[in-house]
Amino acid sequence: MSASEKARAKAEQAVGKAVQAAGRATGNEKLIAKGRAAQAAGHARETKESLKDTGRR
């Protein structure tokens, strides 16, 4: 996994966690859902890059 892609995946996960927390604090269901979606996108990107690395070995 390239360092930039790994950082991008972790950043997406962190943003998602922050948005989800903001949604919970305000009781906004849409924000909670957006946060979960951003976290899922970060996890998917991380998994994709890990699979690419595994294929290169």
N, C-alpha and C positions, 0 to 999 in steps of 0.2 A: 504494500500500500504506500503510495507516495505520501510524503509528509503533508503536502498541501491538501490532498483529498482527505486524509485522516483528520486534519485540523478543521476542514470544512464540515465533515460529518459530526465531529464533536461540537462545533459551534451551532449547527442546526439543532442538535439535541439540547444544548444549553438554552438556546432561544425558546425552544418548545417548552422546556421545563418552566422557564420564567413566565411565558405567556399563560401556561396552564395555571401557575400559582396566582397570577393576577386575576385570571378568570374565577378561580375559587374564592379569592379575597373579596371580589365584587359580586359574586353570585351570578356571573355572566356565563351561561352555558355555551354560547358561541365561542368565547375566548378559550374555554376549557377544551372544546373540540379542536380549535385551531392549534392549540398547544400540543395536544395529543398527535395531531397530524404532522406537525413539524418534527416532533420526536421520532415518529415512525419513519419519516423521510430520512432523518439522520441515521437511524438504525439500518435502514435499507441500503443507504449509500455505503455505510461501513461494511455491511455484509457483502455487498457487490465487490468492493475493493479487496476484501479478504479472499473471496473466491478467485479473483483475478490473480492475486499473489500465489494462491495455492496451485493454480494452473501453470504458473511460470516455473515452479520448482521441479 
